[in-house]
Amino acid sequence: MKAVGYIRVSTIGQANDGVSLDNQKEKIQAYCKLKDIELLEVIEDAGISGKTTNREGYQRVLTFCQRHEIGAVVIYSISRFTRSTKDLLDFVDSYVINKGINLHSLSESLDTSTPTGRFMLKVMGAMNELEREQIGERTKSALQYKISRNERAGQIPYGWKLSEDSKTLEKDAKEQLVIRRIRDLRAKGYTLRAICDELTKEGYTPIGKVWHHQTISNILRRAA
């Protein structure tokens, strides 16, 4: 049976898992040799998130599958292949079920040549996405906590500046005056674009030198 291998790391994934491209490649090569699988090549995506299928290497794997040039795809783990349950199920439906291309995952000891293997693949994919969503929720909660304490969390919003210790935020007096002017104009019925024009006439200069209606919208939303 002919197969291609697929390996991937993102900056975060490589740091946390310690599974380098070379490590993944060596394990895939050893597996194929043990299983008497003819490995045509090992395709890689370096430093790319698994949340999207818009990856050059991943798309090359799909091309092999679409042309039916292989009978299997060998991966180190499902999380290296994709972080999306939808994308995983799409692959299973399109290629594993409809084209009979097997998916071998070394970390999960998975072989989709059996019904049990295909079922387990879907279960593992769902668990993988749950883990990703939980990480996202924890990150969101951490950012909200930092914001509630006036600590820096990403880009500094208009109207604020870093304190002397560079750890917390404090109000910028000049920009707070502009925010009050924006709210006053909005209360008088000015449109977002009209507010931009008025601020420019009054000599208020934003970051980037030009006021945009989306900037005004963001300021009003944060000030609400």
C-alpha positions, 0 to 999 in steps of 0.5 A: 500500500502506498501512503504519504505522511503528514507532520506539522508544528505550530510555535505553541504546539512545538514548545508545549509538546516537544514533538519536533518535525524531525521526531514526527518524521522518524516515527512515521518512517519507522511505523510504515517500515513495520507495517510494510507501507510504501511511504512516498514522502512526508509532507510538512507544515512548519509553524502553521496552526491546525485550526484551518485547512488553508495549509500548503502541506495539508492541501498537498495531502488532499491532492494525493487523496483526490487523485487516488494516488495513495491508499493511506495517510499516516500522521503522528497525531490527530492534533497535528493533522487538524484542530477542527472536528468539522475538518476532521469529519469532512476528511473522514467522509470524503476520503476515508469512507467514500474513497477508502483511504485509510488514516493511521495516527500513531499517537492514538494507535488508530487505523481507520481500515476498521469500523471501530477505527473510524468511530474512534477517530470521530470521538477523538476529534471531538475531544480534541476540539473540546480541549481547544475550546476550553483553552480558548475559554481559559484564555478569555477569562484570564484576559477579562480578569486582567482588564478588570484590574486595569492591567495590560491585555493586548493593545492599549485602548484609546484613552489609556496609557501604561503606568510607570511600572508598565504593568497596569493601565491608567487614564490618559487625561488628553485622550479622556477629554476626546472621549468625552467630546465624542460622547457629547457629539453622539448624544447630539445625534452626530453620525460616526462619520460626522464625529470624525469630521468634527474631531478633525476640524477641532484639531484632535489627532488620533493614532494613525493621524486620521479618524475612522468611523470604526475607531469611534464605534470602538471608543463608544462601545468601551466607554458605554 
